[in-house]
Amino acid sequence: MPIMDAHNFEFFSRSPEQTRRLGSRIGSLLNRGDLICLRGDLGAGKTTLIQGIARGWESVDPVSSPTFVIVNEYHRKNGEILFHMDAYRLQDAAEAIDLDLDRMLEYGALLIEWAERIKSALPKNALWIDMQWQGDEQRGLLFTAHGERSQALMDQFKMKVVGA
């Protein structure tokens, strides 16, 4: 049974394109300072969701996994920046702090894959998305809001997805 309460929202995606469309709805709502933290094993669909988020955010840059470069920047025509971090190769939270997370949140929104690896370095106000592989084309996504802004973001997102 899907979870839907004040702080959680569960969604089952049946295809990569549905995952991208879901991401697009989140991306259209992002503001400077928003933090989205993604958890999930390899193949769970994190980068696919971020492709949709960047599309909804109106990025003019293509999305690619930043596994080796750690942080990618995507831009809008108006100069705003969407930061995409992959924490998989970071050794600890101190390494993440050295990447200047505060600056990223000051100048744009920040999406972090493998965020659980650096959780102690992250602000508490974040929208966490847990992703699970459930079959060749199916993914389970659990959205959990932590903090006032992420709660507002999730509430707006739920309205776009299910109208509730």
N, C-alpha and C positions, 0 to 999 in steps of 0.2 A: 504494500500500500504506500503510495507517495506521501512524503512528508511535506506539510505546508502549515506552518504556524508563523508567529510574528517574526521569528529570527531565521527561519529555515524555509527553503523551497527546493523541492526535488523535481527533476525533469529527466525524461528518458528520450534520448535522441536515437533516431532510427537510421541516420545516414550522416556522412561527413557534411553534406550540404545543409542538412537540418542543424547540425552543430554550428556551422558558419552563420546561418540565419539567426540562431539564438545569440551568438556572439555579437552579431551586427546590432541587435536590439540593445545589448549592454553598451556597446561602443557609442551608440548615438546619445547616450546619457552621461558619458564621462565628462568630468570637469578637472581642471588643474588641481592637483593634490590628491586625486583619487588613487587608491591602492587596491589592486586585485591580485590575490595570492592563489596560485593554482597548485593543487596536489594531485598526483596520480602516477601510476607506473608508466614505463615506456609503452607507447602505443595507446594510451588512454584518450588521446585527442586534444591535449593541451595546446599544441601549436595550431591545430585546426580551429579550435575555439578562438585563439588569438587572431588568426586570419580574419575571422568574422568580426571580431571587436575592432580591428583596424579598419575594416571596410565600413562599418557603421560609424566610426569616428571620422571617416572621410580622409584617410591617409592617402597621400599621393605616391607613397613608396610601397613596393611589394614586401610581404612578410616572409622572413626566413628564420629558422631556428638559430638563436645566438649561442649555441652550445660552446663553440670554440672562442668566440669574441666576447662572451659574457653578456654584453648589452648592445642591443640594436636600438636605433632611433628611427621613428617614422614621423613624417611631417605632414601638416595640413598646408593648404595654400596660404593661410593667414600667418604661417610661421610657428604655430603651436606644435609641441612635441609630445609624442607618445613613446615612452621608454618601455622596452621589452627585455627583461633580464632572465637569464637561465642560470639558476644557482647550483646546478648539478655539479659543476667542477669547482665550486668554492669549498674551501676546507672548513670554514667556520664563519660565524657571524661577524667577526672582526674584519675579515676580508670584504664582506658586503659593506660594512661601514666605510672602509677605505674607498669604495666606489662612489661615495657621496650620495647616499639615498635621499638625504634631505634636499639636496640641490635638484635631484630628479623630480621630487614631489613639489618643489617650489615652482619649477618651470613647466611641468606637464603632469600627465597621469602615468602611473607605473604599473606594469603587468609583470608578475614574477612567476616563472615556472620553477618547480621544486622549492617553493617558498618555505616549506617546513624545515629545510636544512639551515635556514638563517632566521628562523622565527624570532629569536631573542633580539635581533637587530631591527626588527620591523615595528612601526607604530601599531598600536592596538587597534586603531580605527581602520579596518580593512574588510573587504568582501572576500571571503575564502570560498573557493570552488574546488570541491573534491570530485575527481573524475575517475570512473571505473570502466574498464573494458568489460562488456557483457556479451560480446559476440562480434562476428566479422564487421557488421555495420552498426552495432548498437553500443551506446555509451550511457552510463548513468551519471548524472551531474547533481551534486548537492551543494546549494548555495547557502552560506551562513554569514549573516551580517554581524559585525563586531563594531559597535560605535554608532554615533548619531548619523554621520554622513553616509556610511555604508548601509545603514538601515534605510535611509531615504533613497539611496541608489537602488537597493533591492526592491523596495516598495514600488518605485517607478517601473522597474524592470518587470515585476510580476504583473502590473497593470497592462503592460505591452504584450505579455505572453498569454495570460489567462484572463485578463480583465478583472482580477480580484486583488 
